[in-house]
């Protein structure tokens, strides 16, 4: 039996210092915060986009959500295959592009572009965007667990120090702040500006 190597103890302030001086983690936090900002803006505006902008009812909204979330397990399997072949950076970039395309299709399928008499075509375009967007949905939930765990694992091999919890805590704090800014500050101000412009 091979004995387990003892982990070096890491004090709180040392853990904080190691976390916020780790360049790969800081780069990931920047990327994650940017993508989380877009995701949060989309999620808080999704009901308004589908029910208001696209003029659909609850049943039609459920169809679009099904197209977006049902293929996620298959998309995650394909994502991991692509990650193994092309690398995690390329795989994640394709997810960002698919998410942008999904938002674009929702905009195209709005009544402002399609008019009020093209509901079938709106649903088809929205469903297509949802399926393509499902490529990104799973990765947005998987990557925040995978990247800090990988960074922590490499650091432990190099230094013998394991403080993975601090990476997850720092990431959670940063995304919480970004989420609050996106949903409470940016979205609400944009909504109020639009309402004011429509009322004038």
N, C-alpha and C positions, 0 to 999 in steps of 0.2 A: 504494500500500500504506500503510495506516494503522499507524504504529509503536505497539507495545504500551507502555502507560504503566508506568513503573517502580514497583514496590512499595516502600514504605518499610520499611526493616529494623526488625524487632521483637525486642528483647532478651528473654531468658527471664523476668526479673522483671517487665518491662513487660507481657509477654504474660499472665503469671499475674494481674497487677493488672487488666488489661483484661477478662480472663475472669470474675473473681470480683466485678467491679463492674458487669457487664453485667446489668441488671435483667431483660430478656426471657429471657436464658439461665438466670438463677437461678430464675425462675418455672417455666421448662420443666423444670429439674432437679428441682424439688420435685414437679411433676406426674409426671415420668418415674419418680422414685424410688418414689412411692406406687403407681403402676401396676405397676412392676417387682416390688415387694414382694408384691403380690397374685399376679402371674404366677408368681413363684418358689415361693410357698407352694402354688399349684395344681400346679405341675410336680413338686415333690418329693413331694406327696401323691397324685399321679394314680394310680400303681400301686396304692396302698393303697385308694383310692376305688373303682377299677374292679374289682380282683381281690378285695378284702376287703369293702368297703362295698356294692358292687353284686353281689358273688358271681359274677363272670363269669370265664371262662377266657381264655387267650391269644388264641384266634381271635376271640372276641367283642370283646376289647379292640382287636384290629387293625381290626375293623369300625368301632368308635367313632372310632379315630384317623383312619381313612380319611375318614370323614364330616367330621372337623374340618379335615383338611389338604388334601384333594383340591380343594375349591372355592376355595382361597386365591387363585390367579391371577385368577379371575373376580371375587372379592370386592375384590381390590386395584384392578382396573379400575373397579368400581363406586364404590369409596372415592374414587378420584381424581376421578371425575365429580361426586360429592357435594361434595367439597372445593372444586371449582371453582365450584359453584353456591351453596353455603351457607357456605363458609369452613372453614378447617382446625380451628378450635375446635369447631364443631358436629359436624363429621365424626368427630373424635376422641372426643367425648362419646358418640356413638352406639356407638363401638367399646367403650368402657368398659361401657356398658349391656349390650351383647350378650355380653361376657365374663362379667358378673355373672349374666346369664340362663343362660348355659351351665353355670356352677357350680351354680346353683339346680336345673337339670334333673338334674344328676348326683346331687344330694342327694335329690331327689324319687324318682329311679329306684333308690335304695338299698334293700336288703332290709329296713332298719329302717322304711321308709315303705311299700314295696310288698309286703313279705312275701317268702316263698321260692318261691311258685308262680306268679309273673307275669314270667318271664324275657323272653317276647316283648314285652310292654308295656315292660319296662325297657329293652330294646334300642331300641325305637322312640323312647322319650323321650330316651334317651342320644344316639341318632343325630340327632334333631331339635336337641338342645342343641349337638351338635358342629357341625352345619351353621351354626347361628346364631352360634356362637362363632368360626367361621372368618372371620367379618366382622372380628373383632378381631385374630386371630392375625397376619395379614399386616401390619397397621398397627403392631403391637408391635415388629416387626422393621424396618419401614420408617422410622417416625417418628424413632428415635434417629439416623438418618443424615440425614434430611431437615431437621429443625429446626436442629441446629447448623450445617449447611451454609448454610441460609437466613440465619441470624443472622450468620454470618461474611461472607456475600456482601454483606449490607446494610452491615455495618461497614466493609468494604473500599471500598464506593462512597462512604461518608461521610468516611472518614479516610485512605483509601489504604493502610491496614495490613491485611495478611492473616496471621492466625495461627490458621487453622481447626484445625490439629492440636491446639492446646491445648484447644479446646472439646471435641473428641472425647476427649482424654485425661482431662479433668476429669469428663466424663460417665461414662466407663468406670470411673474410680475410685469415683465415688459409687454407681453401680449395683452394683459389686463388693462394696462394703461392705454395701449394703442386701441383696444376695443372700446374703451370709454370715450376716447377722443373721437373715434370714427362714428359711433352711434349717438352719443350725446351732444357733441359739439359740431362736427362737420355735417353729419346728415341732417340734424335738426335745423341748422342754419340754412342749408341748401333748400330744405323743404319750405321753410318760412319765406325765403326769397322767391321761390317759385309761386307760392300761394299769393304773395303780395303782387307779383307781376301779373298773375292771372286775374286778380281782383281789380287791377287798374285798367 
